[in-house]
Amino acid sequence: HSSYISAKELQGVNEQLEGNFEGIGIEFNILRDTICVVAVIAGGPSEKVGVQAGDKIIKVEGENVAGTAVKSKDVTSRLRGKKNTKVKVGIMRNNNPKLIDFVITRDEIPLYSIDVSYMLNDNTGYVKLSRFAETSYDELMEAIAKLQETGMKNLVLDLRGNGGGLLNIAVQITDEFLEDGKMIVYTQGQNSKRKNYKASAKGELTTTPVVI
């Protein structure tokens, strides 16, 4: 899927893919005029109180925010805030009309991409990658190097719940798994020519059996 992001909204979107920020720790999208939780950041304030991916935020501080032509910048201004401040949200889950109320204490949100990495058995490693952010490639390669040191010959790469992110980082990661010259992806716009992204010869995992 794709959606247009205006110049004004771009800074807020980019903040979710770089550094730290203070807020409630969710990734969201606006679908049919409703704020939908795409992913809950591991260890963040929202996860701690029980907010889940798929939840719809209907009320913020008792005020209805669904069906009100809400914009991304409005969501950010309402949910972001200084560490240790609180915000009350009313959430619809599984389309149940009875809302669930959560009081979330804002905190600093560290944006790590690797939720967990460990050995499943003597020769199979497991890595859960939650987003394609600025640090994701470096985090992933560091995790894989550590697993290889402990005997990893096979890899399970878990992308469930991954909300997406930066194209160049996703390409950089994919390049590690494909042989030289293989097509990764291409982009093409109404006013921009087709651009092909192909794998280089640098891939370190081209011979590693992988399950995604």
C-alpha positions as CSV (number, residue, x, y, z in Angstrom):
1,H,0.0,0.0,0.0
2,S,1.1,3.6,-0.3
3,S,-0.2,7.0,0.8
4,Y,0.7,10.6,0.2
5,I,2.6,12.4,2.9
6,S,2.7,16.2,2.8
7,A,5.8,18.2,3.5
8,K,4.4,19.3,6.8
9,E,3.7,15.8,7.9
10,L,6.9,14.3,6.7
11,Q,9.0,15.4,9.8
12,G,6.6,13.6,12.1
13,V,6.7,10.5,10.0
14,N,10.5,10.6,9.9
15,E,10.8,10.9,13.7
16,Q,9.4,7.4,13.9
17,L,12.3,6.2,11.9
18,E,15.2,8.0,13.6
19,G,16.5,8.7,17.1
20,N,14.3,8.9,20.1
21,F,11.2,10.9,20.9
22,E,8.8,11.2,23.8
23,G,5.3,9.9,23.4
24,I,3.0,6.9,23.9
25,G,5.0,4.4,21.6
26,I,2.7,3.5,18.7
27,E,2.9,3.5,14.9
28,F,-0.4,4.6,13.4
29,N,-2.2,5.1,10.2
30,I,-5.4,7.0,9.4
31,L,-7.9,4.7,7.7
32,R,-11.4,5.9,6.7
33,D,-11.0,8.9,9.1
34,T,-10.1,6.7,12.0
35,I,-6.7,6.4,13.8
36,C,-5.6,2.8,13.5
37,V,-2.7,1.4,15.6
38,V,-0.4,-0.3,13.1
39,A,2.2,-1.4,15.6
40,V,3.0,-1.0,19.3
41,I,6.6,-0.3,20.0
42,A,8.1,-3.0,22.2
43,G,8.7,-1.9,25.8
44,G,6.9,1.4,25.2
45,P,4.1,3.0,27.3
46,S,1.3,1.7,25.1
47,E,2.5,-1.9,25.2
48,K,2.8,-1.7,29.0
49,V,-0.9,-0.8,29.5
50,G,-2.2,-3.3,26.9
51,V,-2.7,-1.4,23.7
52,Q,-2.6,-3.7,20.7
53,A,-1.9,-3.5,16.9
54,G,-5.3,-3.3,15.2
55,D,-6.9,-1.1,17.9
56,K,-8.7,2.0,16.8
57,I,-8.3,5.3,18.8
58,I,-11.8,6.8,19.0
59,K,-11.3,9.3,21.8
60,V,-8.4,11.3,23.2
61,E,-9.0,13.0,26.6
62,G,-12.7,12.3,26.2
63,E,-13.0,14.1,22.9
64,N,-14.1,12.2,19.8
65,V,-11.4,12.0,17.1
66,A,-13.0,9.4,14.8
67,G,-14.8,10.7,11.7
68,T,-13.5,14.2,12.3
69,A,-11.2,14.6,9.3
70,V,-8.3,14.0,11.7
71,K,-4.8,14.5,10.2
72,S,-1.5,12.9,11.2
73,K,-0.2,16.1,12.6
74,D,-3.3,16.3,14.9
75,V,-2.7,12.8,16.2
76,T,1.0,13.6,16.9
77,S,0.2,16.9,18.7
78,R,-2.3,15.1,20.9
79,L,-0.4,11.9,21.7
80,R,3.2,13.2,21.8
81,G,4.2,15.0,25.0
82,K,6.8,15.3,27.7
83,K,8.0,12.3,29.6
84,N,5.8,11.4,32.6
85,T,2.7,13.3,31.4
86,K,-0.4,11.3,31.0
87,V,-3.0,11.0,28.2
88,K,-6.3,9.1,28.3
89,V,-7.5,7.3,25.1
90,G,-10.7,5.5,24.3
91,I,-10.0,2.5,22.1
92,M,-12.3,0.3,19.9
93,R,-11.1,-3.3,19.7
94,N,-12.5,-5.9,17.3
95,N,-15.2,-3.4,16.3
96,N,-16.8,-3.7,19.7
97,P,-18.8,-0.5,20.2
98,K,-17.9,-0.5,23.9
99,L,-14.7,1.4,24.2
100,I,-11.8,0.4,26.4
101,D,-10.2,3.3,28.3
102,F,-6.4,3.5,28.8
103,V,-4.4,6.0,30.7
104,I,-0.9,6.1,29.2
105,T,2.1,7.7,30.8
106,R,4.3,9.2,28.1
107,D,7.9,8.2,28.1
108,E,11.1,8.4,26.0
109,I,10.7,6.0,23.1
110,P,13.9,4.3,22.0
111,L,13.5,3.3,18.4
112,Y,15.2,-0.1,18.1
113,S,14.4,-2.2,15.1
114,I,15.4,-5.6,16.5
115,D,12.8,-6.8,19.1
116,V,14.6,-10.0,19.9
117,S,17.4,-12.3,18.5
118,Y,18.4,-15.7,19.8
119,M,19.2,-19.3,18.8
120,L,16.2,-21.5,18.3
121,N,18.4,-24.6,18.4
122,D,22.1,-25.5,17.8
123,N,22.2,-24.2,14.3
124,T,19.1,-22.0,13.7
125,G,18.9,-18.3,14.6
126,Y,15.8,-16.2,15.0
127,V,15.6,-12.4,14.5
128,K,12.4,-10.3,14.8
129,L,12.7,-7.1,12.8
130,S,9.9,-4.6,13.6
131,R,10.7,-1.7,11.2
132,F,13.0,-0.5,8.4
133,A,14.5,2.6,10.1
134,E,17.8,4.3,9.8
135,T,19.6,2.0,12.2
136,S,17.8,-1.3,11.1
137,Y,20.5,-2.5,8.7
138,D,23.3,-2.1,11.2
139,E,21.2,-3.6,14.0
140,L,20.3,-6.6,11.9
141,M,23.9,-7.3,10.7
142,E,25.2,-7.0,14.3
143,A,22.6,-9.4,15.5
144,I,23.3,-11.9,12.7
145,A,27.1,-11.7,13.4
146,K,26.5,-12.6,17.0
147,L,24.3,-15.5,16.0
148,Q,26.9,-16.7,13.6
149,E,29.5,-16.7,16.3
150,T,27.3,-19.1,18.3
151,G,26.9,-21.5,15.4
152,M,24.0,-20.1,13.3
153,K,23.7,-21.8,9.9
154,N,20.0,-21.2,9.2
155,L,18.0,-18.1,9.9
156,V,14.3,-17.3,10.7
157,L,13.6,-13.7,10.0
158,D,10.3,-12.6,11.6
159,L,8.7,-9.6,9.9
160,R,5.2,-10.0,11.4
161,G,3.9,-6.7,12.6
162,N,6.6,-4.8,10.7
163,G,5.0,-1.5,9.7
164,G,7.5,-0.7,6.9
165,G,9.7,2.3,6.8
166,L,12.6,3.5,4.7
167,L,13.0,2.0,1.2
168,N,16.7,2.4,1.0
169,I,17.1,0.4,4.3
170,A,14.8,-2.4,3.1
171,V,16.8,-2.6,-0.1
172,Q,20.1,-2.7,1.8
173,I,18.8,-5.5,4.0
174,T,17.4,-7.5,1.1
175,D,20.8,-7.1,-0.8
176,E,22.4,-9.3,1.9
177,F,20.2,-12.3,0.9
178,L,20.3,-12.1,-2.9
179,E,23.0,-12.9,-5.5
180,D,24.6,-10.2,-7.6
181,G,22.3,-8.7,-10.2
182,K,19.0,-10.0,-8.9
183,M,16.1,-7.6,-9.0
184,I,15.1,-6.4,-5.5
185,V,12.4,-3.9,-6.4
186,Y,11.7,-1.0,-8.7
187,T,10.0,2.4,-8.2
188,Q,8.1,4.3,-10.9
189,G,6.0,7.4,-10.6
190,Q,3.6,9.4,-12.8
191,N,6.4,12.0,-13.3
192,S,9.4,9.9,-12.5
193,K,11.1,7.2,-14.6
194,R,11.4,3.7,-13.5
195,K,14.4,3.0,-11.2
196,N,15.6,-0.5,-10.7
197,Y,17.2,-1.6,-7.4
198,K,19.3,-4.7,-8.0
199,A,21.4,-6.8,-5.6
200,S,25.2,-6.3,-5.5
201,A,27.9,-8.9,-4.9
202,K,28.2,-8.0,-1.2
203,G,25.5,-10.3,0.1
204,E,26.8,-12.2,3.2
205,L,23.7,-14.4,3.5
206,T,23.2,-15.7,-0.1
207,T,24.0,-19.3,0.9
208,T,22.2,-19.2,4.3
209,P,18.9,-21.1,4.3
210,V,16.3,-18.5,5.3
211,V,12.6,-18.7,6.4
212,I,10.7,-15.4,6.5
